[in-house]
């Protein structure tokens, strides 16, 4: 006779909380019998779900998924996602960039004509009948992009009514992981449902952090959010590192903030520092990474060092 598991045992097996198990039961993703206030769930049903959805169980899932996150805008998330991705591609890796920001800055930076797109990551999130592989676009920089359009702004509202709404992006990326070595997600400047989807789908997080006092104030809130996601949705999520960005070494303030970051978060701040640069701000207008725009620039070299560190982590 097949072994029956309690709700708590299933939660431990799936690395989720018991509320998520109950949502799986209500959605029909798990089968089980209710006995009083408790459920008894066949072990085979749990193993079947693991094969379909667990990030570490499906043999075909090979890509490492990294979410580039900070709820503050203008700290270098898009710049980091794009240039880190190209840096990894230059190491010979297969790279997919996911634009999860309705502003579509990543898509535009990669030279994708956003205004003429007929499908984007929005359709992949809302309609599970759409194959995301048909939406992925190749770019001149060598990385692939799952692009965004302004339609994505509606996803925050539409996802609310969906079953297992926090895991929708993970299901989309499950169909793509076998094709890549690295998937990088450019998150919107908020801690809304799109960002939670990115964190639930990711293996690790990179936090671009501008070296200014006001930019550091939200870091504690972000870290608390990561702890909640790790406890409830994705126990395997880890912080790869805090990346100092837009650094102006000529100012005392920037140097003080960098020192405070290293003191407050020992071992969590990358040695690589991304300097503030006009060339980096110019390159997106040309639809090029900093490597293609000015390969000898200090920032290009910094992102290449970061790519080597991230690739071997």
Beta strands, then each sheet from edge to edge (+ up, - down):
strand 1: 4-5
strand 2: 33-35
strand 3: 38-42
strand 4: 64-68
strand 5: 95-99
strand 6: 137-138
strand 7: 144-146
strand 8: 182-186
strand 9: 204-210
strand 10: 238-247
strand 11: 269-275
sheet 1: 1+ 3- 2+
sheet 2: 6+ 7- 5- 8- 4- 9- 10- 11-
end
